[in-house]
Amino acid sequence: MSFTRQRSLQRRGIALVLANVNEQPLPLIKCSGFEAIIGDARLVRNLDEVAAATR
């Protein structure tokens, strides 16, 4: 997903939350700056944490 698309989602009030992210892509998400764009609170360990991340 591009940064532009994420910003488009934000403008429409749609929250992107990443849950159960595998170890391999996690460093790439952080190094690319995507974590900063979506917010570190939007990277959650499991689906139970999704509701809390969207508040």
Buried (B, 14 or more C-beta within 10 A) or exposed (E): EEEEEBEEBEEEEEEBBBBEEEEEEEEEBEEEEBBEBBEEEBBBEEEEBBEEBEE
